[in-house]
């Protein structure tokens, strides 16, 4: 087949491309330029940097495949950065990587694949797609420590039918070993944990320029309304946060609410973090919606365990047992065993 491989310059996408070449497919490698500096240049820190693009280009040359850099900076600015700023101004905690997948990355890759006459889009995500009972299933990656199915929970049947994740059935150590055996320059490259448009800086510094209102001083109050301190801006807080509150009240306290209009951050004890349910917006399904009252598993943070819950059919999920630190703005992914059923954004 003729396939389009998204190459980030890391080891995972490098091995994904190599595995497709080994299968005998006609492979085209692309890097998405999503964030640009003041003069339109690629960033030098974070992910999607100049060096990442150079690593991807060199791996493509080693594999003897054509390689392109595609500029989607305008789409990224509108779809991801504007939302990131808006969320913090509203007291929510965004996940820009999920939002990039939701609003930019996969839709643009699919369109580019069509333009290049490619049958499949290939990425280095740790997830799996298979076909079962006439439909495509999105499943967790074999390496539970690296599983990325959560950040893909917005994908539907049309997209899953055209997607391949060649490293999804591998452990990370196996991926590095394959890259080393092939002599790929990315074999031992460290993973980037930075937000691409923030880089090595503090996201609060980014917001200080982009959204000054998010870093205006406000007050800290307890759940009973007692004012106990001041803060430097609501952008510094997320529900469930314990460190950095700047107050000592004799027992551990956590952020339980962020009120953007009044710039008030409410803190309480661990008991005050408990939620019996969550509400979702922008709900999507990988196949068909759950029926009201149907049991599911819900993962409401990127690195959290999925917990037992019930889908209520109205965009809400009720937990079997109360859960701690459910943060508005984050994604909640719904599962059955290791299969992703869908997901949405917590309101």
C-alpha positions in Angstrom: 0.0 0.0 0.0 0.9 3.6 -0.2 1.0 5.1 3.3 1.6 8.5 4.9 3.7 8.3 8.1 3.7 11.2 10.6 7.3 11.5 11.7 7.9 13.6 14.9 11.6 13.0 15.0 11.3 10.6 17.9 12.1 6.9 18.1 8.4 5.7 18.0 7.5 7.3 14.7 10.9 6.3 13.3 10.2 2.7 14.0 6.6 3.0 12.8 8.0 4.2 9.4 10.6 1.4 9.4 8.0 -1.3 10.1 5.9 -0.1 7.2 8.9 -0.1 4.9 9.7 -3.6 6.0 6.2 -4.7 5.1 6.9 -3.6 1.6 4.6 -0.5 1.6 5.3 2.6 -0.3 6.0 5.1 2.5 5.9 8.9 2.5 7.2 10.6 5.7 5.9 14.0 6.9 6.5 16.2 9.8 3.8 18.7 10.9 5.0 22.2 11.6 2.5 23.3 14.2 4.1 26.1 16.1 6.3 28.9 14.8 8.5 31.6 16.3 8.0 35.3 15.8 9.5 35.2 12.3 7.8 31.9 11.3 10.8 29.7 12.3 10.4 26.3 13.9 10.9 26.3 17.7 14.2 25.3 19.3 12.7 23.8 22.5 9.8 21.5 23.3 8.6 19.0 20.7 8.3 19.7 16.9 11.6 21.6 16.9 14.2 22.2 14.2 16.3 19.4 15.5 13.2 17.0 15.6 12.6 17.9 11.9 16.2 17.2 11.1 16.1 13.9 12.9 13.0 12.9 11.0 14.6 13.9 7.7 17.7 11.9 8.4 15.7 8.8 9.4 13.6 9.2 6.2 16.9 9.3 4.2 18.1 6.2 6.0 14.9 4.4 5.1 15.1 5.8 1.5 11.6 7.3 1.6 10.4 10.8 0.5 10.0 13.3 3.3 8.1 16.6 3.6 7.4 19.3 6.3 3.8 20.4 6.3 2.9 23.8 7.7 -0.2 23.8 9.8 0.7 26.7 12.1 -2.4 28.7 11.5 -4.7 25.7 12.1 -2.8 25.0 15.3 -3.0 28.5 16.6 -6.8 28.7 16.1 -7.6 25.1 17.2 -5.2 24.6 20.1 -3.5 27.8 21.3 -6.6 29.9 21.4 -8.4 27.2 23.3 -5.5 26.8 25.7 -5.6 30.5 26.6 -9.4 30.6 26.7 -9.5 27.6 29.1 -7.1 29.1 31.6 -9.0 32.4 31.4 -12.1 30.4 32.3 -10.5 28.6 35.2 -10.2 25.2 33.4 -7.2 23.0 33.0 -6.7 22.2 29.3 -4.8 19.3 27.7 -3.3 20.9 24.5 -2.0 17.5 23.2 -5.5 16.0 23.2 -6.9 19.1 21.7 -4.2 19.0 18.9 -5.4 15.5 18.1 -9.0 16.5 18.2 -8.9 19.7 16.2 -5.8 19.6 14.0 -3.5 16.6 13.7 -5.7 13.7 12.5 -8.0 15.7 10.3 -5.1 17.4 8.5 -3.2 14.1 8.1 -6.2 12.4 6.6 -6.7 15.2 4.1 -3.0 15.2 3.2 -3.1 11.4 2.8 -5.9 11.8 0.3 -3.9 14.5 -1.5 -0.9 12.2 -1.7 -3.1 9.3 -2.8 -2.3 7.3 0.3 -4.5 4.6 1.7 -3.4 4.8 5.3 -2.1 7.3 7.9 0.5 5.9 10.2 1.7 7.3 13.5 4.0 6.2 16.4 1.2 6.2 19.0 1.1 3.4 21.6 -2.4 2.1 20.7 -3.9 -0.6 18.6 -6.6 -0.7 15.9 -8.3 -4.0 14.9 -11.5 -5.0 13.1 -14.1 -7.0 15.0 -17.7 -7.8 14.1 -17.6 -5.5 11.1 -16.3 -2.4 13.0 -12.9 -1.0 13.9 -11.9 -1.0 17.5 -9.4 1.4 19.2 -7.6 -0.5 22.0 -4.9 0.3 24.5 -1.3 -0.2 23.6 0.5 -3.4 24.7 2.9 -1.3 26.9 0.6 -0.2 29.7 3.2 2.4 30.9 3.2 4.1 27.4 -0.4 3.5 26.4 -1.8 6.6 24.5 -5.3 5.4 23.7 -6.6 8.1 26.1 -5.4 11.0 23.8 -7.0 9.3 20.8 -10.5 8.8 22.3 -12.0 11.3 19.9 -11.4 9.1 16.8 -14.3 7.7 14.9 -14.9 4.8 12.5 -13.9 6.8 9.3 -10.6 7.7 10.9 -9.9 4.3 12.5 -10.4 2.6 9.2 -7.5 4.6 7.7 -5.1 4.5 10.7 -2.3 2.2 11.6 -0.2 2.2 14.8 2.8 -0.1 14.1 4.4 0.2 17.6 1.2 -0.3 19.5 1.8 -4.0 20.0 5.4 -3.4 21.3 7.0 -2.5 24.6 9.1 0.7 24.5 12.2 -1.3 25.1 11.5 -3.4 22.0 11.0 -0.2 20.0 14.4 1.2 21.0 16.0 -2.2 20.3 14.5 -2.3 16.7 15.7 1.3 16.1 19.2 0.4 17.4 19.3 -2.7 15.2 18.5 -0.6 12.2 21.0 2.0 13.2 18.4 4.8 13.4 19.7 8.0 14.9 16.6 8.3 17.1 17.2 4.9 18.9 18.2 6.4 22.2 16.7 9.9 21.9 15.1 11.2 25.0 11.3 11.8 25.0 10.1 15.4 25.0 7.7 16.2 27.9 7.3 19.9 27.1 4.2 21.7 25.6 5.5 22.5 22.1 4.5 26.1 22.1 5.9 26.7 25.7 9.1 24.7 25.3 11.4 24.8 28.3 9.7 27.8 29.8 6.9 28.0 32.3 3.4 28.0 30.8 2.6 30.8 33.2 5.2 33.0 31.4 3.5 32.1 28.1 0.1 33.1 29.5 1.5 36.3 31.0 2.1 37.5 27.4 -0.9 35.8 25.8 -3.5 36.3 28.5 -2.5 38.8 31.3 -5.9 38.3 33.0 -5.0 34.7 33.8 -2.0 35.9 36.0 -3.8 38.8 37.8 -3.7 38.5 41.6 -6.7 37.0 43.5 -7.6 35.5 46.8 -7.5 32.0 48.4 -10.5 31.0 50.4 -11.5 27.9 52.3 -14.7 26.0 51.4 -16.5 27.9 54.2 -15.6 31.2 52.7 -12.7 32.2 55.0 -10.0 34.2 53.2 -6.6 32.7 54.0 -4.2 34.2 51.4 -3.6 35.7 48.0 -2.3 34.3 44.8 -0.5 35.5 41.6 -3.1 34.3 39.1 -5.7 31.5 38.5 -3.4 30.0 35.8 -1.3 28.7 38.6 -4.0 26.3 39.9 -5.8 23.2 38.9 -8.3 21.1 40.8 -6.5 18.6 43.1 -3.4 20.6 43.4 -1.7 20.5 46.8 1.8 22.2 46.3 2.3 25.8 45.8 -0.7 27.1 47.7 1.4 29.4 49.9 -0.7 28.8 53.0 -0.3 26.6 56.1 -3.5 25.5 57.7 -2.4 22.7 60.0 -3.5 19.9 57.6 -3.0 19.3 53.8 -5.3 21.4 51.7 -6.0 21.1 48.0 -7.6 23.2 45.2 -11.2 22.3 44.9 -12.5 25.1 42.7 -11.2 27.9 40.5 -13.7 30.8 39.9 -12.4 32.8 36.9 -14.7 35.9 37.0 -13.7 36.7 40.6 -10.2 35.2 40.4 -11.0 33.2 43.6 -9.3 29.9 44.3 -11.1 27.7 46.8 -9.2 25.2 48.8 -10.3 22.3 51.1 -9.3 19.0 52.6 -9.0 15.8 50.7 -12.6 15.0 51.5 -13.7 18.1 49.6 -12.1 16.8 46.4 -14.5 13.9 46.0 -16.9 13.8 43.1 -19.8 11.5 42.5 -20.1 12.2 38.8 -18.8 14.3 36.0 -20.4 16.2 33.1 -19.0 16.1 29.5 -19.3 18.2 26.4 -18.1 17.5 22.8 -18.8 13.8 23.4 -17.7 11.5 20.5 -17.9 7.8 20.0 -15.5 5.4 18.3 -18.5 3.4 17.1 -21.9 3.6 18.7 -23.0 5.4 21.9 -23.5 3.6 25.1 -27.0 3.0 26.3 -28.3 5.0 29.2 -27.5 3.1 32.4 -24.7 1.0 30.8 -21.6 0.3 32.8 -18.2 1.6 31.6 -14.8 2.5 32.7 -13.8 6.1 32.7 -10.3 7.6 32.7 -10.4 11.3 33.6 -6.7 12.1 33.5 -3.9 11.2 31.1 -2.0 9.0 33.6 -4.8 7.9 35.9 -6.4 4.5 36.2 -9.8 3.9 34.6 -12.5 3.5 37.2 -15.9 1.9 37.2 -18.8 4.1 36.3 -22.2 4.3 34.6 -23.1 6.3 31.5 -26.3 8.2 32.2 -27.1 8.9 28.5 -27.3 12.7 29.1 -23.6 13.5 28.8 -22.9 12.6 32.5 -21.1 9.8 34.1 -21.7 8.6 37.6 -18.8 6.9 39.5 -19.4 3.7 41.3 -17.1 5.1 44.0 -16.5 8.8 44.5 -13.3 10.0 42.7 -10.8 12.6 43.6 -9.6 15.7 41.7 -11.8 15.7 38.7 -10.6 18.8 36.8 -12.8 20.7 34.3 -11.1 21.1 30.9 -9.5 17.6 31.0 -10.6 14.8 28.7 -12.5 11.8 30.0 -12.1 8.6 28.0 -14.7 5.8 28.2 -13.6 2.2 28.0 -14.8 -1.4 27.9 -11.9 -3.6 29.1 -9.0 -2.3 26.9 -11.3 -0.9 24.1 -11.9 2.9 23.8 -15.6 3.6 23.4 -15.5 7.4 23.2 -14.8 10.4 25.3 -15.5 14.1 25.9 -14.3 17.2 27.7 -15.1 17.6 31.4 -17.2 20.6 32.2 
